[in-house]
Amino acid sequence: MPPTPGAADIAERVVGRTGQLLAVLGVAAFAVTLSSTVLGVLARFFALRGLEWTFEVAAIGFLWTTFLGAALAETRGENVAFALFSDRARGGLKRALRIGAAVVLAVLAVKLAWSAGLVVNRSGHVPTPLLRWPNAVISLSLLAFALAAMLIAGCRIVSALRDDNEPSAAPADGETGR
């Protein structure tokens, strides 16, 4: 019978699933950006009217691609980190550094979410120049990034706190557990 997953395992799975969702959304946002850019270039090359909106859609897609990509990189631990210190640390210091980095990420994410919420509240209903879409479409990309970062930070904190507190799995056959 496999061991019951602990809180740290569940937190890692949540971050993994979040990364998968971010990857799918990021690819979709990139596809919108690329196709809109190509359509805009073709419209200009062939002097087609009525496709002026393509560059605005490309810009919106680019913002979403950027923020989703940054959140995906964070799920994989590929963003800027203090690896020089944390990779060399052991035991309690390593755990403290993991928790400290996650707390900093959480604080920054909360501030970004607060800021994005204020922007959406103040100017989210103002239409964009060409499409008459609300600016909220643009501002929500930052809010989505901030919420993903909060989830990642929370899972990292749970994982770091539970790593040492959970009993390890039973030894495999033939092992003594020492």
ABEGO torsion letter per residue (X at the ends): XBBBBBAAAAAAAAAAAAAAAAAAAAAAAAAAAAAAAAAAAAAAAAGBBGAAAAAAAAAAAAAAAAAAAAAAAAAAGABBBBAAAAAABBEAAAAAAAAAAAAAAAAAAAAAAAAAAAAAAAAAABBBAAAGBBAAAAAAAAAAAAAAAAAAAAAAAAAAAAAAABBBBBBBBGBAGX
